[in-house]
């Protein structure tokens, strides 16, 4: 992956975070397809999710558990090699996402939860 500028990294990670709480199924599906590989593997404390359909199911579950919540990015994302990292708040929880990028899309995503913000 070519190095991303700070603005590109921020835009990309903002779009990833917004995907989880997108309420329009067609818009969410389009965002997932444009940002994640078909065989994406997402590691989260709630489980391991593989592929676009699993990401959509996770998003649905997240929205059911936390209706109306939105992710808020904390600080600026960091880019190193083929990886991006960003910290966030989501309602009472804070955490960090670590994304491995291949050919402009997320290949592997790790979510780390820090507990109540």
C-alpha positions as a Markdown table, in Angstrom:
| # | Residue | x | y | z |
|---|---|---|---|---|
| 1 | Unk | 0.0 | 0.0 | 0.0 |
| 2 | Unk | 1.4 | 3.4 | -0.9 |
| 3 | Unk | 1.9 | 5.7 | 2.1 |
| 4 | Unk | -1.3 | 7.6 | 3.0 |
| 5 | Unk | -1.2 | 11.2 | 3.8 |
| 6 | Unk | -2.6 | 12.3 | 7.2 |
| 7 | Unk | -5.7 | 13.6 | 5.5 |
| 8 | Unk | -6.2 | 10.3 | 3.6 |
| 9 | Unk | -5.8 | 8.2 | 6.7 |
| 10 | Unk | -8.2 | 10.4 | 8.6 |
| 11 | Unk | -10.8 | 10.2 | 5.8 |
| 12 | Unk | -10.5 | 6.5 | 5.4 |
| 13 | Unk | -10.8 | 5.7 | 9.1 |
| 14 | Unk | -13.7 | 8.1 | 9.5 |
| 15 | Unk | -15.5 | 6.2 | 6.8 |
| 16 | Unk | -14.7 | 2.9 | 8.4 |
| 17 | Unk | -16.1 | 4.1 | 11.7 |
| 18 | Unk | -19.2 | 5.6 | 10.1 |
| 19 | Unk | -20.0 | 2.2 | 8.4 |
| 20 | Unk | -20.8 | 0.5 | 11.6 |
| 21 | Unk | -23.7 | 2.8 | 12.4 |
| 22 | Unk | -25.0 | 3.5 | 8.9 |
| 23 | Unk | -28.7 | 2.8 | 9.2 |
| 24 | Unk | -29.5 | 2.6 | 5.4 |
| 25 | Unk | -28.7 | -1.0 | 4.5 |
| 26 | Unk | -27.9 | -0.2 | 0.9 |
| 27 | Unk | -25.5 | 2.6 | 1.8 |
| 28 | Unk | -23.9 | 0.4 | 4.5 |
| 29 | Unk | -23.4 | -2.5 | 2.0 |
| 30 | Unk | -21.9 | -0.1 | -0.5 |
| 31 | Unk | -19.5 | 1.2 | 2.1 |
| 32 | Unk | -18.5 | -2.3 | 3.2 |
| 33 | Unk | -17.9 | -3.4 | -0.4 |
| 34 | Unk | -15.8 | -0.3 | -1.1 |
| 35 | Unk | -13.7 | -0.4 | 2.1 |
| 36 | Unk | -13.3 | -4.1 | 2.9 |
| 37 | Unk | -12.0 | -7.1 | 0.9 |
| 38 | Unk | -14.5 | -9.9 | 0.3 |
| 39 | Unk | -12.6 | -12.2 | 2.7 |
| 40 | Unk | -12.1 | -9.6 | 5.4 |
| 41 | Unk | -11.4 | -11.0 | 8.9 |
| 42 | Unk | -12.5 | -8.8 | 11.8 |
| 43 | Unk | -11.4 | -9.7 | 15.3 |
| 44 | Unk | -13.5 | -8.2 | 18.0 |
| 45 | Unk | -14.1 | -9.1 | 21.7 |
| 46 | Unk | -17.6 | -10.3 | 20.5 |
| 47 | Unk | -16.1 | -12.8 | 18.1 |
| 48 | Unk | -14.4 | -13.3 | 14.7 |
| 49 | Unk | -16.3 | -12.1 | 11.7 |
| 50 | Unk | -15.4 | -13.1 | 8.1 |
| 51 | Unk | -16.7 | -11.6 | 4.9 |
| 52 | Unk | -19.1 | -8.8 | 4.0 |
| 53 | Unk | -22.2 | -10.6 | 5.3 |
| 54 | Unk | -20.6 | -11.0 | 8.8 |
| 55 | Unk | -19.7 | -7.3 | 8.9 |
| 56 | Unk | -23.3 | -6.4 | 8.1 |
| 57 | Unk | -24.6 | -8.7 | 10.8 |
| 58 | Unk | -22.1 | -7.2 | 13.3 |
| 59 | Unk | -23.3 | -3.7 | 12.3 |
| 60 | Unk | -26.9 | -4.7 | 12.8 |
| 61 | Unk | -26.1 | -6.1 | 16.3 |
| 62 | Unk | -24.2 | -3.0 | 17.3 |
| 63 | Unk | -27.0 | -0.8 | 16.2 |
| 64 | Unk | -29.6 | -2.9 | 18.2 |
| 65 | Unk | -27.4 | -2.8 | 21.3 |
| 66 | Unk | -26.6 | 0.9 | 21.1 |
| 67 | Unk | -29.4 | 2.6 | 19.1 |
| 68 | Unk | -28.5 | 6.1 | 17.9 |
| 69 | Unk | -24.8 | 5.9 | 19.0 |
| 70 | Unk | -22.0 | 7.2 | 16.6 |
| 71 | Unk | -18.3 | 6.6 | 16.8 |
| 72 | Unk | -16.2 | 9.6 | 17.6 |
| 73 | Unk | -12.5 | 9.5 | 16.4 |
| 74 | Unk | -10.1 | 10.6 | 19.1 |
| 75 | Unk | -7.0 | 12.3 | 17.8 |
| 76 | Unk | -5.5 | 11.6 | 14.5 |
| 77 | Unk | -5.1 | 8.1 | 12.9 |
| 78 | Unk | -1.5 | 6.7 | 12.5 |
| 79 | Unk | -0.3 | 5.0 | 9.4 |
| 80 | Unk | 2.7 | 2.6 | 9.3 |
| 81 | Unk | 3.5 | 0.4 | 6.3 |
| 82 | Unk | 0.2 | -1.3 | 5.4 |
| 83 | Unk | -1.6 | -0.6 | 8.6 |
| 84 | Unk | -3.8 | 2.2 | 10.0 |
| 85 | Unk | -4.7 | 2.7 | 13.7 |
| 86 | Unk | -7.2 | 5.0 | 15.3 |
| 87 | Unk | -8.6 | 5.6 | 18.7 |
| 88 | Unk | -12.4 | 6.2 | 19.3 |
| 89 | Unk | -15.2 | 6.7 | 21.7 |
| 90 | Unk | -18.6 | 5.0 | 21.2 |
| 91 | Unk | -21.1 | 5.8 | 23.9 |
| 92 | Unk | -19.7 | 4.6 | 27.2 |
| 93 | Unk | -16.9 | 2.6 | 25.5 |
| 94 | Unk | -13.5 | 3.7 | 24.1 |
| 95 | Unk | -11.2 | 1.7 | 22.0 |
| 96 | Unk | -8.8 | 1.4 | 19.1 |
| 97 | Unk | -9.1 | -0.1 | 15.7 |
| 98 | Unk | -6.1 | -1.5 | 13.9 |
| 99 | Unk | -6.6 | -2.2 | 10.2 |
| 100 | Unk | -4.3 | -4.0 | 7.8 |
| 101 | Unk | -4.7 | -2.7 | 4.3 |
| 102 | Unk | -4.1 | -4.4 | 1.0 |
| 103 | Unk | -4.7 | -2.8 | -2.4 |
| 104 | Unk | -6.7 | 0.1 | -0.8 |
| 105 | Unk | -9.1 | -2.1 | 1.2 |
| 106 | Unk | -9.1 | -3.5 | 4.7 |
| 107 | Unk | -7.9 | -7.1 | 4.7 |
| 108 | Unk | -7.8 | -7.6 | 8.5 |
| 109 | Unk | -9.3 | -5.5 | 11.3 |
| 110 | Unk | -8.7 | -5.7 | 15.0 |
| 111 | Unk | -10.9 | -3.9 | 17.5 |
| 112 | Unk | -9.6 | -3.3 | 21.0 |
| 113 | Unk | -12.0 | -2.1 | 23.7 |
| 114 | Unk | -10.9 | -0.1 | 26.6 |
| 115 | Unk | -14.1 | -0.1 | 28.7 |
| 116 | Unk | -16.1 | 2.9 | 29.8 |
| 117 | Unk | -14.7 | 6.2 | 28.5 |
